[in-house]
Amino acid sequence: MQQVFKRPTSLKDVQTHFCSGCHHGTIHRLVAEAIDKYGVQERTIGVASVGCSVFLYGYFDIDVVEAPHGRASAVATGVKRAKPENFVFTYQGDGDLAAIGTAEIIHAANRGEDITVFFVNNTTYGMTGGQMAPTTLVGQKTSTSPYGRNKAKDGAPVRMAELLAQLEGVAFSARVAVNSPKNLIDAKKQIQKAFQYQVEGKGFSFIEVLSACPTNWGMNPLAANERVGTEMIDYFKLGVFKNL
Amino acid sequence: MTKRLFVKGNEAVAMAAIEAGCRYYFGYPITPQSDIPEYLSRELPKLNGEFIQAESEIASINMLLGASATGVRAMTSSSSPGISLKQEGISYMAGSELPGVIVNISRSGPGLGGIDASQADYFQSVKGGGHGGYHIIVLAPASVQEMYDLTMLAFDLADIYRMPTMILADSVVGQMKEALIANKRPVRDLPAKDWAVRGKGGGEQRVVKSLYLGDGELEAHNWKLHAKYQALKEQEVRWEEYETAGAELLVTAFGSTARIAKTAIMMAREAGLKVGLLRPITLFPFPEKALLEQTKTCKKVLVMELNAGQMVEDVRLSVARDAEVSFYGRPPGAGSLPTPEELLEQIRKHL
């Protein structure tokens, strides 16, 4: 009998700690499939960030450096400059990358560091219990925006994929989602393309992945998945914004 | 024939880093240390090294963290306000047991303060600086030659103990020019970096991290770090003694202040005064035992610092119980560098 579906080699055989309905597990799988596809597991160094994503090294069977909150792209810069022959990626959440780490991501991108950045946008600070993130949608209630995000006071949610696409150092920038089979297939394609850019030494590649956080959104997994496809995609348009 | 060079203290640091095999530098401009990044931005590319002028001190310490995690020798430098920004990264490096050399050509504070010489970063350097209760190795050069020699030592100590190591100097030592003999790197047995990330290449997964959530893991990790601090106190304490034989007053000072104090002591000895100097070279580990030994016979200690009194606390904790410790110093500020005559007057007062 032919096996048609299996765990990617670069993922460990461990139980998940992510909440039910959380998209991190799916995104982990897509990243792992790309590592396997390009055969770079043996020379990959991942940079973990602070948030739910920190446990990267518990799932991926690759070498990992853990970065301080927001500093993953600066840490990855140091890793890649010292080891240009290695495949280096960061995996960061929205609070990490788009709030406390804004300076680091913009300048790593602007220098055109030859790294790949996975940006998981779930419109909230997941690990700390659902506070307002730079990507929280206007009107969205969180534990620190109990009356809903107020555009006049909190500003509008940041669109990182479009923002970074403006920088000359960025070779590839796209936003994808994993909420439906169609979007998942496209996400897989774009994630692999982001890998290919680094494998070919083309420069900085950035993939924003929209993700559900049922626990902190106060929704069941199906409703949370539904929200990604409606409210989130409505504001965070899917697409490729830079493709050199 | 050994070549004698005439260089600035800051240049000596940069030259020593290259001699020690450092090929990766990450920094941000700030007075009075900019000679270091300027020198390395010129020299590292010639050696296939990497120089990055980062967007901030925060980014540069994290680039150092990343490079160090791969096992290469790397360095950053700054001055006081910039060193404050680096404290987060230094804490993470200490927690992740990463080597790496951090140079602080300190200036006066608090806040933006001023650019003149100051020793007011003593507490920040030796007591941890960032969060979480850790130490880093702190070396305090007092001459251009020591800027060179201690920078090379810093790379070795960082690798041997897997700890961030700091050179703490000020603009007097950083900006002055003196004769330098650029020694070759001393040969010291260095442990293999079998912890560094490299892309696992068929081997075991390696993770460089400071997060420990498992039951008892973090406590065990902290005791391991603590054991290294104890080992440093046993094995790596360095200090200089000058004219301590028969001294009735022991002056203790570090860095630039020790240089001025030494001149004052020469003048005092010429005048027949029995005074000596104990100059800590490693500020962490601190020469506790040497101070205890000296104060078994010499009961008066005068601590001189270019601040309002910081190292004096560690001296008080170290000396014999019946020793009397006095302090003379000035907080940072323009023109606060003491003259040898001023220190001699203090010596006379305390004898």
Interface residues (C-beta under 8 A of the other chain):
Chain A: V40 Q41 E42 R43 T44 I45 V47 A48 V54 Y57 D61 I62 D63 V64 V65 E66 A67 P68 R71 A74 V75 A76 T77 G78 V79 K80 R81 A82 K83 N86 F87 A103 E104 I106 H107 R111
Chain B: Y24 F26 E50 I52 A54 E55 S56 I58 A59 S60 N62 M63 L64 L65 G66 A67 S68 A69 T70 V72 A74 E88 G89 Y92 S96 V197 R198 G199 K200 G201 G202 Q205 R206 V207 V208 K209 S210 L211
